[in-house]
Amino acid sequence: MNDIVMARTSLFRQPASQPASQPASQPASQPASPPAFANLITSFFLRKTWLTIIVMMIG
């Protein structure tokens, strides 16, 4: 369970070297908010984990 919490916190951490404004030379195909996908994956795994825990407690 601690591994999931650690993975979750590391996903939301922004790199310190990232500039405040995006450079103009950056390709336009890059997504505007990279953490959005990480949030989706994290919420899916957390939901799955909680469902597993509840099922184990009931059954």
N, C-alpha and C positions, 0 to 999 in steps of 0.2 A: 504493500500500500504506500509506503514511503517513496518507493521508486516512481510511482505515478504522480505523487505530489511534487517531487523534484523535477520530473519531466515537465509538468505543467508550468512550474515557475520559470524554468529555463526557456520555455517556448515564448513567454511573454516578455522576456528580457530583450531590450534593444541593444545592439552593439554600440559601445561608447564612441567608436570612431566615425559613426554615421553623421554626416553634416546635417544641420538644421534644414537647409533648403537643398532640394535635389538639383544636381548639375544639369545644364541644358543638353549636354552631350549624351545623357542616358537614353537608351532606347525606349520608345513609346510603348513597346509591347509588354514591358514589365508591369505587373499589377501595382495599383496605387497603394494598397494596404496589404503587405505580405502577412502580417499576423492574423488576418481574417481566416485564412485557410487553417492555420495552426489552431485557432480557437474552435473551428468546426471539428477538427480531428480530436482535440482534447475533450470537448464536450461529449463527443460520441463515446470515447473510451471511458470517461467518467460515468456516463449513464450506464454503459455496459457493466462496469465494475459494480455500481450500486445495485443494479438489477441482479447480478450474480450473488452479491452478499444477501440481499433480501430473499432470494430463492433458497439459498443455503439455510437461512434462519427459519424459514417456513417449513421447508421439506427436511 
